[in-house]
Amino acid sequence: MKIQEINLGELAYPYLLSQIYSPPKKLYVLGNAEILREKSIAIVGCREPSFYGKKVAKELAYNLGKHNIITVSGLARGIDTFCHIGSVDANARTIAVLAHGLDMIYPKENRNLAIKILNCGGALVSEYNIGEKPLKQNFPARNRIISGLSESTVVIEAKKESGSLITANFALNEGRNVYAVPGNIISKNSEGTNELIKNGANLLTSYEDLI
């Protein structure tokens, strides 16, 4: 499968992403590039989720997939992984935005999941050149692409200092919808999401809230 290059300003470049403050000048895409221009919903969260968080992420993505809604996440450990699993379990399309070149998969244990994403008509996307390693500073930057591709962003379990909150802030700054799943008030994994709700994010309790 060939990696495609899409430049900012080309017709193939996703419109929603082109509208953000700092759109990538170039996107590298492996898989179905056409879905980057369709309506999609981002699902993000912490890397060490509870059983509750995993179940919510998987079931939310599965039900959205059954309604032909594309999900977007980052293929990271935790909520991202379960979002993509839920989509492929529904044989639905999902977009994984990576923080490194498309010649590798990080984390390595998600390689088979990446293959399933492609087999289901999904796509792997990155703004980084082939050979670029998953450097720490790349991850916050790629979060603007996750929210930028999506009409809405859903946060499932996030600590106070979570990268998921960076994604939510990108979405808010671009005038996109932000949803948060309420969580256990004594769990650190819920501090970020519950704070989002207190500050005005849409409370999400079912996939139907998005449909």
C-alpha positions, 0 to 999 in steps of 0.5 A: 500500500502506497503512502500518499502525500496531500499538500495544504491547498489541494482539493484532497486536503481535508477542509475542516483541518485546513480551517484550524489556526496551524494546519499541517502543510503536508499530510502523509496518508496510508489507506483511504484518504477520502475519509479525511474529508468526511464527517468524523468524531474524535475520541481521546483519553488517558493511556492507563484507563480503568475497565470503565473507560475501556468499555465506554471507549470501545462501545461508543466507537462500536455504536458510532461505527454501526451508524457509519460515523468515522472515529478519529484517535491517536493509536496510543495505548489506552483509550485511543486503542479501545476507540480503534478496536471498537470501530474495527469490531463494527467493521467501520472506518477509523482514522489513526493520527500518528506522531511519527513517520508512517514507516513504523507503528508506535506502540509496537503492540498496535501493529496488528490493530493498524493493519485492521484499521486499513483492512476496514477502509480506515487510514493512518495519517501523519504530518511527519516525514518517513523516518521521523521517530515518535519524539515526545514533543510530537504528541501534543502537536499531533493532537491538533490534527485529531481535533482538527479533522473532527466536528466533535471531540469526546474525552473519556477519562483524563487526568488534570495534566492529560494530553487529552485535555490539550486535544479538547482545548484545540477543539474549543479554540477552533469552535468545535464541539467538546463532549466529556464522559463523567467519571468516578469523582474519587478517581484521578482519571476522572479529574480532567473530564469532570472539570471539563463538564464543570467548565461547560463541555457537553456531558455525554452518556450515550452514543445517541448524544452524538447522533 
